[in-house]
Amino acid sequence: MSVRHGLLALLRRGPRYGYQLRAEFEASTATTWPLNIGQVYTTLSRLERDGLVSRDEQGDRDEQGRVRYAITPDGRDELDRWFARPVSRADRPRDELVIKLAMAVTTPGVDVAAVIRAQRSATMRGLQELTRALRTLDASTEAAQRLVVDSMIFHAEAEQRWLDHCEAVLARPSEENP
């Protein structure tokens, strides 16, 4: 999820201050994607420049000097287009683990099995932490938070399966490995 579109989605609920947006963004992502407040205000400035948000009609600043932002009609249209567009695999960041293992396999002197074991242990610890976190969520927890934690668990489980696959491929006699 882009920060840009995440902020637009939050603003669709109603006008917000920068600090409110940061707190609600982090709560929606179960605090798995912490935001720097500077990133929030930089993104708001760009959204304002692009005509997707505006300063709230209640005046530029409140009594504490805070600025409230509101989504514009163009911002609503942009958000609707984002929700309608599927996320492409090409739009996702590179997977550092895949790159690391590919480099380990082709770099002389690297114990690839040790790299895989270390990653498997770290992934298993992360999976256990996520499972504990999931148990602490209750019925009053927002669905968004639960879905984020569920997604992270599924990704960790898939990573474990992929590491098993890597071990199996590398265990084959070298003439079977391309």
C-alpha positions, 0 to 999 in steps of 0.5 A: 500500500502506498502511503499516498493512497493510505492517507487518502483512504483515511481522509475519505472518513473525514478531515484529519490532522497530520498526527491523527493520520499517522496514528490511524495509519499505524493502527490500520496496519497493526503498527507493522508499518510505522510512519515518520511524521515528516513522511506524513506531512511531505505526502500531504504537501504533495497531495495538496500540490496535486489537488487531491487534498486541501486544507479544511474549510474551517481555516488553515490552522486551529488554536494549537496551530494544527492544519486539518486536511480534507480529501477533494473530489479529485482525491476521491476519484484517485482513491476509487481508481486505486481501489479498483486497480489490482496490485501487480507483482511488478509494483511490489518491492524486491524481495531481499531474501530471494536476492540474498539466496540467489547471490549465496548460491553463486558466490564461492565459499558461502554456506548456502545451507547455513544461510537457509537455516538462519533464515528459517529460524528467524522466520519461525521466531517471527511466525511465533510472535505473529501467532501470539499477537493474533491471539491478543486480538479480540472481537473489538479489534478492527478487521483491518488489524486482523487482516494485516496480522493474518497476511503476515502469518501467511507470508511467513508460512509461505516463506517457510515452504519456499525455504524447504523448496530451496533446500530440496533443490540444492540437495539434488545432485549437481547435474540436476541443478541447472 
